[in-house]
Structure formats: structure tokens, C-alpha cells
Amino acid sequence: MLRIITLNLNGIRSATTKGFLDWLPAQDADVVCLQELKAHASDLSEAMRTPAGYAGYFHHAEKKGYSGVGLYARRTPDRVIEGLGIADIDAEGRFLQLDFGQLSVVSLYLPSGSSSEERQQIKFGFMERFLPHMEKLYASGREVVICGDWNIAHKEIDLRNWKSNQKNSGFLPEERAWMTRVQDEQGWVDVYRRLYPDTTDACYTWWSNRGQAWAKNVGWRLDYQLATPGIAGTARDARVYKDQRFSDHAPLTIDYDWPA
């Protein structure tokens, strides 16, 4: 069995103070994908770099206290690919890939467009340029799992208040159409939805800090594991962990009948 967890930490140092690294060992994960580190290499403690049983790999943003992705892995990867080779995207630390034999696991942090129209245009630019990279990954002949905070709720069942959010970043028609294209045209499988096509409230992975979104479960499903059909077809269980809060996102864990 292969167990993969993905979680937007909203700051690795903050999540650590909330018990993230204490929680991690009991999860028995083989690979853990992290987003929004908000830390440079010099900011990481030894426990953050190499939690018990894992080696850590990171792609930091140039800007201090911003973005960044990471991966914890039990096995030593055959190859580490840091960034997409696109300067402005790589400066924000949004893509990290580890290769294990014929399997690739990616930690992805797709930009948010909610803070300004400028950031929304940057998000659209990322989506446009990332699409051919996804196509190339899919056509590589490898099995690939892309984990991360995609900052898009794909369908109406993926957020509580879909009617009032149709003009808001994260649920714009253009964003949803892009996610449909990734799946229907390129062939990527939304693994959670393959297992649980009709789940609503239990699927949410992010809650606004405003109001009482968490208490009332007014959430969004923004965190996904999109995979090539071969490994996606072996997925047997997926769950969102909500017993503790390490950030404004919740961990998504998926188990695959795949060699670890």
C-alpha cells in the first residue's frame, strides 16, 4: 500500500506549533506533500527538515515568508525536480516533483487570485502555462500523482455556498472550465471524486478565517490529488482529517494499492 497525504500548512512554523509534526508519525504515510511553507531553508528546524523516518525536499519562494512547497518521503527518490523552469513561477516556489521508479509525486501550490485582480491574472497565467506541463507529464508513460492546493473548487458540490461565489476567485467559470479540461481532455483523475462522487460537506478541505466558517462547516474543497488513470484506479480510501487544526486547510489522505 502507498499512503499519500497533502496539506497546505499556511506556514510550516505555525503548523508545527499547532502539533503538525506530533501528529505526523502516527499517520504512517509514505509521502507527504506540503504547500505554503512560508519559510526559507534557514528558517527550518531539524525536525521540520527531517521528521522521524523521513527526508525532506523543498522548493522555497524567493520572497521571505511566502509560498513554497515541500515533500517528505520515506524512500530516497531517484530524481528531484525543483520548479517548472519558468522564472516568475519558480520564484514563488510552487512545484516540486520526486520520482520513485515509474512513479512521480508532485507537490503543487497553484496561486490564489482572491487578494486582487492582479493576482487573479497571475493565477490565470499560471494555469495557461502549467497546462502543457501537465499534458507532458501525463504523456510521459509514468504514473503521476499531483497533490496540492489547487485553489479551485471544481463543481457545485465542492463548496457550501456555491451560488454566492460564482463571481469569486476559486469558483470562477474560467477556473472551473480549466479543471474540467485537465480531467476530461487530458485524462487526469480526481481521485477523491472517483471514490466519493457525491460527497458534499465531508469533502471540504479549506475554511475561511472569517465569520464562523469552520464551526458551521462553510467550506471549500481546494486540495486534490489528481493522478494518471493507472494509479488512480488502485485508490481504495480517501479521507479529510478534521480532528485537529494545523492551518486553515485540512490534510487529505489517500491510500493506493501500489508498492510503497
N, C-alpha and C positions, 0 to 999 in steps of 0.2 A: 504493500500500500504506500502511496505517496500522499502526504498531507501538506497542503499549501495554505498559508494564511496571508491575507493582505490587510493593511491598516494604514490609514492616514493618521499620523501621530500628532499633527498640529504642534510640532516641536518635540524632539526626542528627549530633551532635558525635562520639559514639562511632563511628558508622559511617564518618564522614569520616576518622577516624584509622586505620581499617582498610582504606582505599582505595576507598570507595564513589564519591567524586567523580572519582577517577582512572579508575575502571572505566567510568563512565557515558558519556563521549563515544563510545567505540567501539561502544556498543550501538545507535546510530542510531535511538533511539526518538523518536516524535513527542510522546507524552505519558507522563509518569512519575508514578504515584500513590504517595504516601508515607503511612505511618501511624506512630504513636508517635514523634513528633518529640522529645518530652521537652525542649522548648525554647520560650522566648518569643522574640518578634521581636528583642529586644535581644541575644539570645544567638547569633544567626545571623551568620556572617561573610558577606562579599560573595559568596564562592564558593558558600556554601550557599543564599543568596537567589537568585542568578542564575548558575547554572553556564553555561559557554560554550555559546551557542546557545539558551539557554532563559530564559524569565521564570518566576519562582517565585510561587506563590499559596499562602497558608497560613491555616489556622484553628487558632489556638493555644488550648490549655486555659488556664483562669484559674489553676489550681494550678501552681506552679513545678515544672519538671522532670517533667511528667506529660502523657501522651496527646498529642493534637494531630495534625492531618493536613495534607498539602500536595500540591500538583501542580506539576510542571514542564511547560511547554508551549512548543513551537516557535512556534506561531501565537498571535496575540493573540486571546483569546476575545471573543465578542460580549457575554457576560454571566458574572459570577461570583456564585455563591450560597453564602454562608458560613453554615452552620448550618441547622437544621430549623425554627427559630422556636419551639423548646421549651426553656425557660430552663435546666433542670437538665442536659439533654443537651448543649446548646450550650456550657455552662460547661466541659464536658470536651473540647471540640474534636474532634468525631467525624464531621463531614460537610462536604464541600466539593465543589461542582459547577461545572464550566466548560462553557459552551455554545459550540459552534462550528457555525454554520449550523443544520442539523437534527439534529446530533449533540450529546449531552451525555455527559461523562465525569465520574464521581464517584469521589472517594477517601473510603472508609468505614472506620472503625475501630469495630467492634462490641465492646462491653465484654466483658471476661473475668470469669467468675464463680468462678475457681479459688481465689482468696485467702480467701474467706469466704462464708458463707451470705447475708450482707447484700449482697455484690457479685453473687451469683447472682440475687438478687431484683431488683437494679438491672438486670442483664442481661435478665431476663425482661420487665421493664417497658419497656426499650428496644425489644425485639423486638416487643412488643404495639403500641407507638406508632409504630414505623417501618413496620410492615406496610401501613397505609393510605397512607403516603407513597410506598412502592414501587408500590402499586396506581395511585396518581395519576400517577406518573412513567411507568408502563407505558401508561396510557391517554392520555397527552399527545399521542400521534401522532409523537413524536420517537424517534429511535434513541438508546438509552441503554446505556452500559457502566458498571456499578457494580463498581469494583475495591476490593479491600481484604482486611484481616484480619477474617474473619467469626467467628473463634473457635469454629467448629463444624466438626467432621468429619462429613460428611453420612451416609456409608454405611460398612459394614464394611471395604470395600477402601480407605477413606481414612485408615486408621491401622494400624500394625503390630499393636498389642496390643488389639484391639477387645473381646475377651471380658472382660478385666480392667478395662476403662474404662467399662463400661456405666452405672456409678453416679457417674462423674466428670464435672465440668463440661467442656463441649466435645463430649461424646458422650452426653448425657442423652437419653432418649426424647423429651422435650418439645422439645428443641433440634432434634433430627433431624426431628421431625414438622413443625416450623416451616419448616425448609429445604425439605422436600418440598412444603409448602403454597405457598411462594414460587414454586416451579417448576411444580408440577402444576396449581395453581388459578389463579395469576396469570399464568403463562406465561413466566417468566424462564428463560433457557437458561444452564446451567453450561457455559461454552464449552470448558473443558479436557475435561470429560467427553463433550461432543459429539464431540470429535476423538479422544479416547482412552478409550473407555468401560470398558476392562478393566484399565487400568494400575494397578499397586499400588505397589511400592517407589519407582518413579521419580516418583510424583506428590507425594510429601511436600514440604511447604514449611516445616515447623517441627519442631525437635528440642529436647527438654528439655535444660537445662544439667546436669541430674543424671545420675549414672552415666556411661555411655559411649553415650548415645543417638545422638549424631552418628556416632561411629566405627562403631556397629553398625547405623546407619540405622533406629533405632527412632523413626520419625517420624509426623507427622500432616499431613494436607492441610487447612490452615486458611485459606489465601489463595486467593481465587477472583476470576474476572471473570465476573459474571452480566450477561447482555445481553438486549436485546429480540431477537426472532427474526430481524429483517431483517439487522442487522449480524452477529449470531451465525452466521448461515448463510454468511457470507463468510469466516469464520475458516479459515485454512489450516495454521497451525502453532502449537504451544504448547510451551513448554519451561521447566523449572526449572533455574536456574543454580546449580551447586554447586562450581565450581572454586575459588571464594574465599568466605570467610565475612565478611559485613559485620555480621551480627547473628545472633540465634537463628532468624531466618526466612531463606528464600532467595527471590530475585527470581523472579517468574512473568512471562514474556514471551509475548504472543500477537500474531500477525500477522493482519491482516484485509485482504481485498481491498476496500478502502474508501479514498476520497480522503483524503489526509493534509491 
